[in-house]
Amino acid sequence: MKLAGKTAIITGASSGIGKAIAQDLDALGMNLVLTARSQDKLDQLAASLKNAKVVAAAVTDPDVPEKLVDFAIATFGQLDVVINNAGAMTVGSIEEVDIEAVCQMVRLNVESVYRLAYMAVRHFKQVGSGFLINTSSIAGLKTAPQYGAYNGTKHAVEAFTDALRMELAGTGIKVSAIAPGTVATNLYDHWSEDDKNYINSGGALQPEDIARCVRFVLEQPDHVLIPRMLAVPTNQPV
Ligand SMILES: NC(=O)c1ccc[n+]([C@@H]2O[C@H](COP(=O)([O-])OP(=O)(O)OC[C@H]3O[C@@H](n4cnc5c(N)ncnc54)[C@H](OP(=O)(O)O)[C@@H]3O)[C@@H](O)[C@H]2O)c1
């Protein structure tokens, strides 16, 4: 897809991977709708970009995905790309894991991904083109003790993405999953030092590394689709 002049929604754009994707797609001349809960961070980011608008909202609010699609079309006249990226990571032992945080993670990592994906793809079907990218994880391809709830959310994203891709074959609409290994972001801010040391034991990618993967997937010619891109730190022993 030629990206200059096209419009993208990016969820989880206030930090980490989403912010880096926004900076990259802005440099390619895209119009952007940036969303997350932190208005101040989004405003600061948008001010540094050429053509970005901010929608500060919790994407877990069931009304928000449809509002994002409507806002993008009303503001820029078209919607071409959706980066379904917002996510959280709660892990822990059976005895200690915070079950309420797990359920909030499921709402964010799964329910809101499904809602925005269906809204976006319904629009893409009306116009006959579009590209949906869901941020998955290496944790969507493998499992680990104490990571089960997060593994489940990202396995759901992988399965959903692959099934959508097949359902949309022949429609001109593309769907891909980006599956990072460890990336240095705020995702682990609330973790214990031991857990942080474990996840970083093979080093960490930078958010810009994942943005480059997203751009590579998006920029393929019409007849090429990369259904999943897995990118891990070279020394990650997972
Ligand atoms: N970092 C890694 O090692 C890694 C590896 C594999 C996959 N991933 C995936 O990459 C994606 C991005 O994560 P990240 O690593 O960039 O972490 P991050 O820096 O913590 O970014 C998470 C983003 O999600 C937003 N968010 C969180 N809860 C939200 C809610 N309820 N409603 C709307 N937005 C919400 C956050 O913004 P606000 O707080 O402002 O709302 C933030 O912009 C996630 O799906 C994550 O699972 C990360």
The ligand as an ORCA input file, in Angstrom:
! r2SCAN-3c Opt
* xyz 0 1
  N       6.708     -4.281     25.305
  C       6.785     -5.569     24.955
  O       7.733     -6.270     25.321
  C       5.713     -6.178     24.098
  C       5.944     -7.430     23.547
  C       4.946     -8.032     22.777
  C       3.752     -7.376     22.565
  N       3.541     -6.150     23.129
  C       2.249     -5.495     22.889
  O       2.475     -4.216     22.336
  C       1.321     -3.394     22.576
  C       1.786     -2.018     23.024
  O       2.413     -2.123     24.282
  P       3.757     -1.336     24.675
  O       4.799     -2.356     24.901
  O       4.002     -0.239     23.736
  O       3.359     -0.809     26.134
  P       3.018      0.635     26.697
  O       4.145      1.572     26.439
  O       2.580      0.405     28.104
  O       1.782      1.109     25.808
  C       0.471      0.662     26.044
  C      -0.481      1.646     25.394
  O      -1.823      1.200     25.605
  C      -2.581      2.289     26.131
  N      -3.643      1.787     26.986
  C      -3.524      1.028     28.094
  N      -4.718      0.791     28.632
  C      -5.634      1.416     27.838
  C      -7.044      1.554     27.852
  N      -7.807      0.970     28.795
  N      -7.647      2.272     26.875
  C      -6.905      2.860     25.908
  N      -5.570      2.762     25.836
  C      -4.944      2.051     26.791
  C      -1.565      3.116     26.896
  O      -1.954      4.470     26.998
  P      -2.692      5.158     28.244
  O      -2.093      4.609     29.493
  O      -2.427      6.606     27.985
  O      -4.132      4.795     28.065
  C      -0.357      3.037     25.971
  O      -0.452      4.001     24.958
  C       0.468     -4.158     23.591
  O      -0.607     -4.772     22.914
  C       1.416     -5.217     24.126
  O       0.740     -6.359     24.588
  C       4.489     -5.518     23.876
*
